[in-house]
């Protein structure tokens, strides 16, 4: 009887350890780093390819079984718009390669609203109120004005963070080159 009790206790402990280990692994699966899956984040579209409605950019890319780029910005300069304009030529028909520009402040929203046809293939959006902390999660230092993610399905393949004003022409060209060279995993 003692053996049976001891054996069941040991087996019970092993099961608990395995469940805990599986939960830790699942937590690391989603995040904002290269190799992790982009977490769900809901945005509201207002310009570009989608002028209304809401959705999750990473799920949209995953559903298309394609690749994507997400530009998150809180700067007052137009460098993120320059990057989006430079990437438009790499998007094709916008089905397998999708692009999103998320504005975390209102200054660029007015500039884009004044030129509604400036970005035809990009989906320009603002995060829902509960999603506004995402940019701080992507850059805990709080110094980044813009964060750029490249996605393959839902997996993050590259991340860049730029302080305000640092998204130079050379860096824009580097991102465009890498986005054009991205190979989709089927």
C-alpha positions as a Markdown table, in Angstrom:
| # | Residue | x | y | z |
|---|---|---|---|---|
| 1 | Unk | 0.0 | 0.0 | 0.0 |
| 2 | Unk | 2.9 | 2.4 | 0.9 |
| 3 | Unk | 4.5 | 1.7 | -2.5 |
| 4 | Unk | 1.3 | 2.4 | -4.4 |
| 5 | Unk | 0.9 | 5.7 | -2.5 |
| 6 | Unk | 4.5 | 6.7 | -3.1 |
| 7 | Unk | 4.4 | 5.7 | -6.8 |
| 8 | Unk | 1.2 | 7.7 | -7.4 |
| 9 | Unk | 2.7 | 10.7 | -5.6 |
| 10 | Unk | 5.8 | 10.6 | -7.8 |
| 11 | Unk | 3.7 | 10.2 | -11.0 |
| 12 | Unk | 1.5 | 13.1 | -9.9 |
| 13 | Unk | 4.6 | 15.4 | -9.4 |
| 14 | Unk | 6.0 | 14.4 | -12.8 |
| 15 | Unk | 2.7 | 15.4 | -14.5 |
| 16 | Unk | 2.6 | 18.7 | -12.7 |
| 17 | Unk | 6.2 | 19.5 | -13.8 |
| 18 | Unk | 5.3 | 18.6 | -17.4 |
| 19 | Unk | 2.2 | 20.9 | -17.4 |
| 20 | Unk | 4.2 | 23.7 | -15.9 |
| 21 | Unk | 7.0 | 23.3 | -18.5 |
| 22 | Unk | 4.4 | 23.3 | -21.4 |
| 23 | Unk | 2.8 | 26.5 | -20.1 |
| 24 | Unk | 6.2 | 28.2 | -19.9 |
| 25 | Unk | 7.0 | 27.2 | -23.5 |
| 26 | Unk | 3.6 | 28.5 | -24.7 |
| 27 | Unk | 4.2 | 31.9 | -23.0 |
| 28 | Unk | 7.5 | 32.3 | -25.0 |
| 29 | Unk | 5.8 | 31.4 | -28.3 |
| 30 | Unk | 4.2 | 34.9 | -28.6 |
| 31 | Unk | 6.1 | 38.1 | -28.2 |
| 32 | Unk | 7.7 | 41.0 | -30.1 |
| 33 | Unk | 11.1 | 39.4 | -30.8 |
| 34 | Unk | 12.6 | 37.6 | -33.8 |
| 35 | Unk | 11.5 | 34.0 | -33.9 |
| 36 | Unk | 8.3 | 34.6 | -31.8 |
| 37 | Unk | 4.8 | 34.9 | -33.2 |
| 38 | Unk | 3.3 | 38.3 | -33.3 |
| 39 | Unk | 0.6 | 38.6 | -30.6 |
| 40 | Unk | -3.0 | 39.5 | -31.4 |
| 41 | Unk | -3.5 | 43.3 | -31.5 |
| 42 | Unk | -6.7 | 44.9 | -32.8 |
| 43 | Unk | -6.4 | 48.1 | -34.9 |
| 44 | Unk | -8.9 | 50.4 | -36.5 |
| 45 | Unk | -8.3 | 51.2 | -40.2 |
| 46 | Unk | -8.8 | 54.7 | -41.5 |
| 47 | Unk | -6.7 | 55.2 | -44.7 |
| 48 | Unk | -4.9 | 53.3 | -47.4 |
| 49 | Unk | -6.1 | 49.9 | -48.7 |
| 50 | Unk | -8.7 | 49.6 | -46.0 |
| 51 | Unk | -10.4 | 52.9 | -45.1 |
| 52 | Unk | -12.7 | 51.5 | -42.4 |
| 53 | Unk | -13.2 | 48.5 | -40.1 |
| 54 | Unk | -10.9 | 46.8 | -37.7 |
| 55 | Unk | -8.8 | 43.7 | -37.5 |
| 56 | Unk | -5.5 | 42.1 | -36.4 |
| 57 | Unk | -2.6 | 42.7 | -38.8 |
| 58 | Unk | -0.7 | 39.5 | -37.8 |
| 59 | Unk | -3.8 | 37.3 | -38.2 |
| 60 | Unk | -4.5 | 38.9 | -41.6 |
| 61 | Unk | -1.0 | 38.0 | -42.8 |
| 62 | Unk | -1.3 | 34.5 | -41.4 |
| 63 | Unk | -4.7 | 33.9 | -43.0 |
| 64 | Unk | -3.2 | 35.0 | -46.4 |
| 65 | Unk | -0.3 | 32.5 | -45.8 |
| 66 | Unk | 1.9 | 35.4 | -46.8 |
| 67 | Unk | 4.4 | 37.8 | -45.5 |
| 68 | Unk | 4.0 | 41.3 | -44.1 |
| 69 | Unk | 5.5 | 44.4 | -42.6 |
| 70 | Unk | 4.2 | 46.3 | -39.6 |
| 71 | Unk | 5.4 | 49.8 | -38.9 |
| 72 | Unk | 4.5 | 51.1 | -35.5 |
| 73 | Unk | 5.2 | 54.8 | -34.9 |
| 74 | Unk | 4.7 | 57.6 | -32.3 |
| 75 | Unk | 6.9 | 60.2 | -34.0 |
| 76 | Unk | 5.9 | 63.5 | -35.4 |
| 77 | Unk | 8.2 | 63.3 | -38.4 |
| 78 | Unk | 7.2 | 61.8 | -41.8 |
| 79 | Unk | 10.0 | 59.2 | -41.9 |
| 80 | Unk | 7.6 | 56.3 | -41.3 |
| 81 | Unk | 5.4 | 57.5 | -44.2 |
| 82 | Unk | 8.6 | 57.6 | -46.4 |
| 83 | Unk | 9.3 | 54.0 | -45.4 |
| 84 | Unk | 5.7 | 53.0 | -46.2 |
| 85 | Unk | 5.9 | 54.7 | -49.6 |
| 86 | Unk | 9.2 | 53.0 | -50.4 |
| 87 | Unk | 7.7 | 49.6 | -49.5 |
| 88 | Unk | 4.6 | 50.0 | -51.6 |
| 89 | Unk | 6.4 | 48.9 | -54.7 |
| 90 | Unk | 7.3 | 45.5 | -53.1 |
| 91 | Unk | 3.7 | 44.7 | -52.1 |
| 92 | Unk | 2.4 | 43.4 | -55.5 |
| 93 | Unk | -1.3 | 43.0 | -55.4 |
| 94 | Unk | -1.4 | 43.2 | -51.6 |
| 95 | Unk | -2.7 | 39.7 | -51.0 |
| 96 | Unk | 0.4 | 37.6 | -50.3 |
| 97 | Unk | 2.5 | 40.6 | -49.1 |
| 98 | Unk | 0.6 | 42.9 | -46.7 |
| 99 | Unk | 1.6 | 46.1 | -45.0 |
| 100 | Unk | 0.4 | 48.0 | -42.0 |
| 101 | Unk | 1.2 | 51.4 | -40.6 |
| 102 | Unk | 0.1 | 51.8 | -37.0 |
| 103 | Unk | 0.0 | 55.4 | -35.6 |
| 104 | Unk | 0.4 | 55.7 | -31.9 |
| 105 | Unk | -0.1 | 59.4 | -31.8 |
| 106 | Unk | -2.5 | 61.8 | -33.6 |
| 107 | Unk | 0.0 | 64.1 | -35.4 |
| 108 | Unk | 0.6 | 61.8 | -38.4 |
| 109 | Unk | -3.1 | 60.8 | -38.5 |
| 110 | Unk | -4.0 | 64.3 | -39.7 |
| 111 | Unk | -1.2 | 64.3 | -42.3 |
| 112 | Unk | -2.4 | 61.0 | -43.7 |
| 113 | Unk | -6.1 | 62.0 | -43.6 |
| 114 | Unk | -5.2 | 65.2 | -45.6 |
| 115 | Unk | -3.7 | 62.9 | -48.4 |
| 116 | Unk | -6.0 | 59.8 | -48.3 |
| 117 | Unk | -4.6 | 58.4 | -51.6 |
| 118 | Unk | -0.9 | 58.7 | -50.6 |
| 119 | Unk | -0.6 | 55.1 | -49.5 |
| 120 | Unk | -2.8 | 52.9 | -51.7 |
| 121 | Unk | -1.5 | 49.4 | -50.7 |
| 122 | Unk | -0.7 | 50.0 | -47.0 |
| 123 | Unk | -3.4 | 49.5 | -44.3 |
| 124 | Unk | -3.1 | 52.6 | -42.1 |
| 125 | Unk | -4.6 | 52.3 | -38.7 |
| 126 | Unk | -4.6 | 53.3 | -35.1 |
| 127 | Unk | -4.5 | 50.8 | -32.2 |
| 128 | Unk | -7.5 | 50.3 | -30.1 |
| 129 | Unk | -7.3 | 51.9 | -26.7 |
| 130 | Unk | -6.4 | 48.7 | -25.0 |
| 131 | Unk | -3.5 | 48.1 | -27.4 |
| 132 | Unk | -1.8 | 51.5 | -26.9 |
| 133 | Unk | 0.9 | 49.9 | -24.6 |
| 134 | Unk | 2.2 | 47.7 | -27.4 |
| 135 | Unk | 4.8 | 50.1 | -28.6 |
| 136 | Unk | 6.2 | 50.3 | -25.0 |
| 137 | Unk | 6.3 | 46.5 | -25.0 |
| 138 | Unk | 8.3 | 46.5 | -28.2 |
| 139 | Unk | 10.7 | 49.1 | -26.8 |
| 140 | Unk | 10.8 | 49.0 | -23.0 |
| 141 | Unk | 13.4 | 51.9 | -23.0 |
| 142 | Unk | 10.7 | 54.2 | -24.4 |
| 143 | Unk | 13.3 | 55.8 | -26.8 |
| 144 | Unk | 12.0 | 54.3 | -30.0 |
| 145 | Unk | 9.9 | 56.5 | -32.2 |
| 146 | Unk | 9.4 | 53.8 | -34.8 |
| 147 | Unk | 9.5 | 50.0 | -34.6 |
| 148 | Unk | 9.4 | 47.9 | -37.8 |
| 149 | Unk | 8.5 | 44.2 | -37.9 |
| 150 | Unk | 8.8 | 41.8 | -40.9 |
| 151 | Unk | 6.5 | 38.8 | -40.6 |
| 152 | Unk | 6.3 | 35.4 | -42.3 |
| 153 | Unk | 2.8 | 34.2 | -41.6 |
| 154 | Unk | 2.7 | 35.2 | -38.0 |
| 155 | Unk | 6.4 | 34.7 | -37.1 |
| 156 | Unk | 8.6 | 37.8 | -36.7 |
| 157 | Unk | 11.6 | 37.5 | -39.0 |
| 158 | Unk | 13.2 | 40.9 | -38.4 |
| 159 | Unk | 12.8 | 43.8 | -36.0 |
| 160 | Unk | 14.2 | 47.3 | -36.1 |
| 161 | Unk | 13.8 | 50.1 | -33.6 |
| 162 | Unk | 14.6 | 53.7 | -34.4 |
| 163 | Unk | 14.6 | 56.8 | -32.2 |
| 164 | Unk | 12.7 | 59.8 | -33.6 |
| 165 | Unk | 14.5 | 61.1 | -36.7 |
| 166 | Unk | 16.8 | 58.1 | -37.1 |
| 167 | Unk | 14.9 | 56.3 | -39.9 |
| 168 | Unk | 17.3 | 57.6 | -42.6 |
| 169 | Unk | 17.3 | 57.0 | -46.3 |
| 170 | Unk | 20.0 | 54.2 | -45.9 |
| 171 | Unk | 18.0 | 52.4 | -43.3 |
| 172 | Unk | 14.8 | 52.7 | -45.3 |
| 173 | Unk | 16.7 | 51.1 | -48.3 |
| 174 | Unk | 17.9 | 48.3 | -46.0 |
| 175 | Unk | 14.4 | 47.5 | -44.8 |
| 176 | Unk | 13.0 | 47.6 | -48.4 |
| 177 | Unk | 15.8 | 45.3 | -49.6 |
| 178 | Unk | 15.2 | 42.8 | -46.8 |
| 179 | Unk | 11.4 | 42.9 | -47.2 |
| 180 | Unk | 11.9 | 42.2 | -51.0 |
| 181 | Unk | 14.2 | 39.3 | -50.3 |
| 182 | Unk | 11.9 | 37.6 | -47.7 |
| 183 | Unk | 11.1 | 34.1 | -48.7 |
| 184 | Unk | 7.7 | 32.7 | -47.5 |
| 185 | Unk | 7.6 | 29.5 | -45.6 |
| 186 | Unk | 4.8 | 27.4 | -47.0 |
